[in-house]
């Protein structure tokens, strides 16, 4: 069975309805094609050829999702607001909240050319200078996000920055509870309850307040096609809000690997090539972020534990969607064993057995 004839693809997009929408919004063309992007494990990405334009459609996965998850219109609003800032983002085209078109909210942006570093190191970056530049570009762009003035770009009402860290602990606990409603029939993870309680007890009372991305990591950015690493675009803004920038840094660090690290809990998401000589260490990333922003990464165990807790919650939501038949991603069923492994990692950070 081809991708286009699969039941999942049919639930994902009605090509005739999408073509009619593009004709109304952009204008008629002779060439139209849609292809589903196979990478990524959250919102769905469709590549659309519309005449001589290469475009991207972003939409939630079909089926029931946790409350507040997969908010693509929020993602569109943020990308659109950042068009003229120091933060590189794709050019926006339009957004749609009419579910009669493809069954969900969605938005359209221009496709950016370059490389998303995910499964392996690009050959052109396989040298010490380029490896260092990858980390430098990555953390400098994170600092640029945290230096945006939300009011000046119309995002002052995007969220409530005060109390962000505490709300994150509560929110991801609720996401886990939503997932457990179904996944507990398969197996339970009592260690995550311990982690959630520790986070509640250790949550900082005060924190810096900035724009935050919410899912900032190496494979959510694109580097341009040149020989020297230049960060061309930041993607996946669905969880962006006003909040605590140290949570963004903790999330980035949860994916970044040092040569001293044990084997990863989720090999599918681990970029072990980052352990090669030349790449910045996690401590290097922290030092540079502090120098760029003038902030300090206090309570580092809290923020790194929170990141792993969030990753476990996402994995458990994926597992629920798999059990309910609302996803065909082969990654999702693996969460049966890999979420418990993430719970163990969070406890190692709490107990000081996985230092920065």
C-alpha positions, 0 to 999 in steps of 0.5 A, a space after each residue: 500500500 502506498 503512503 497516499 492510499 494508507 488510512 493514516 494519510 487519508 486522515 492526515 490530508 484531503 488533497 483536493 480540499 487543500 488544493 482548493 484552499 491554496 488556489 483561493 489563498 495564493 492563486 491557481 497553478 498548474 503544478 501541485 504535489 504533496 508529500 508527507 515528511 517522515 521525520 519528527 514525532 509530534 506535529 505533522 509536516 507536509 511538503 507542498 509543491 505549488 507551481 514554482 514555490 516549495 511550501 510546508 504545511 504544519 498540522 497536528 496529528 489526527 485523533 485525540 491529543 492532550 489538552 494544549 498540545 500540538 497548537 500549530 496556530 500558536 506556532 504560526 503566530 510566533 514565527 510570524 512575529 519573529 520575521 524581522 528579528 535576529 532569530 532566524 525563522 522560515 517566511 510565513 505564508 498563511 494560517 487556517 482554522 477551518 477544519 473543513 479543509 484538512 480536518 484541523 488547524 494548519 499553517 503554511 510557510 516557505 520551505 527553507 533550504 539546508 540541513 537538519 542535523 539529526 541522524 549523522 554529522 554532515 560530511 562538510 562539518 566533520 572537522 574541529 572548527 565546524 563542530 565548534 561552530 555548530 555548538 556556538 551557532 546553536 547556543 548563540 541563537 538560543 540566547 537571541 531568542 531569550 533577548 527578544 523584546 516580546 512587547 516590540 514584536 507583539 508577543 507580550 500576551 503570549 503567556 504569563 512569564 511569572 511562575 513558569 517553572 512551577 506551571 511546567 511541573 504541573 502541566 507535564 504532570 497533567 500530560 503524564 496523567 492523561 497518558 497514564 489513563 490508557 498506558 497504565 493498562 500496559 505497565 506503570 512507572 511509579 518512578 515518575 511520581 517520585 520525580 514529579 514530587 521532587 520537582 514540585 519541592 525543588 522548583 525555584 520561586 523566582 526566575 528570569 522572564 523571557 520569550 522561550 522556545 519550549 523545544 529547542 534542540 539541534 534537530 529543531 534548527 536548520 543549517 544553511 547549505 554552505 561549508 561553514 555552519 550558519 544557522 538558517 532557521 529555527 522550527 517547532 515553536 508550538 510550545 513557545 511562550 513567555 517563561 523561564 529561559 533556563 528551562 530552554 537551556 535545560 532542554 537543550 542540554 538533555 539532548 546534548 551528549 558528552 564523551 563521558 555519558 552512559 549509553 542513551 535511553 532512547 538511541 533513536 533520539 541520541 546524536 552520539 556523533 556529538 561526543 567527537 572531539 571539537 564539539 562543545 561540551 554541555 558545560 561549554 554551552 552553559 558558559 557561552 549562554 551565560 556570557 551571551 545573556 548575562 544570566 546564570 544557570 542556577 538550579 541546574 539539577 532542577 532544570 535538567 531533571 525537568 527536561 527529562 521529565 518532559 521528555 518522558 511525558 512526551 514519550 508516554 503521550 506517544 505511547 498512548 496514541 500508539 495504543 489507541 491506533 492514532 499513529 503509525 510512527 514505528 517510534 511510538 511503541 518503543 516508548 513502552 520500555 524507553 519511558 521507564 528508562 527516562 524515569 531512571 535517568 531523571 533519578 540519576 540527575 536528582 541524586 547527582 549520578 549524572 553531573 553536568 
